[in-house]
Amino acid sequence: NDNFLVEDECTIHNVSFSEIKKAVTTIFKIFDQNRDEEISTEDFPNKESFDLNKNRIVTLNEVIQKASDGRVSNIIFLPRPFQTLINKLDSIRDSKISIKEFERFTNELFNVLDDDNDCHISLDEVIEVVGGNKAAMKTILKPYTSVIEEFLKNLIKKADLNNDDKIDLYEIIDFKDFKFLTDSLESFKRLGYPKLNRSSRSRWANILEIKDDVSLWLTVADRLLQRKEFNNQTRCL
């Protein structure tokens, strides 16, 4: 918990609470573009394009309507997992996500996934929580986890401006090697997207023991968000 990322920490098979907490802080700072310690529609690039009624105030419903090309006009028409996620992130219902709300949601999600209460999350625990065939799931996920870990290791080597074999938030923000990022994105693309291919969706549905392909990912999300552990305080400090 030293606010640095080193090569030995570049694994997603067993992630500690402290590592998650560092990542959450970094992600929040990235999304909080106007640095007001809240994530809202005010942080959107080209937010004017979402202001459908031209009153200079962008609401979440306007964002939903714009993103869905007018097919969904209000949050109440979204699938339940999306509504639950928004309500959990914005617990005081002010259409903004504060750092406290963001951290609380992350802590609660960690509680759900940390099945053995050791303040670390393993791939086995994630599969246990969402349900399904562990062996088959790990086989399918292996190429993805390997590429992510390789990306993190290469990022440290390229973004380490002071050559101390570790990177901090400022080195990540100042990183300008766009060719590396583009090449890495292409590597991810070459793996394919199982959720976009019907035959692959069927394979995932079998692994997760869900019969309806269409509701596959919504079912996984719903399983997580409805767990009673979401109401518990974090056990890890």
Secondary structure by P-SEA (a helix, b strand, c coil): ccccccccccccccccaaaaaaaaaaaaaaaccccccccccccccccccccccccccccaaaaaaaaacccccccccccaaaaaaaaaaaccccccccaaaaaaaaaaaaaaacccccccccaaaaaaaacccaaaaaaaaaaaaaaaaaaaaaaaaaacccccccccaaaaaaccaaaaaaaaaaaaaaaccccccaaaaaaaaaaacccccccaaaaaaaaaaaccccccccccc
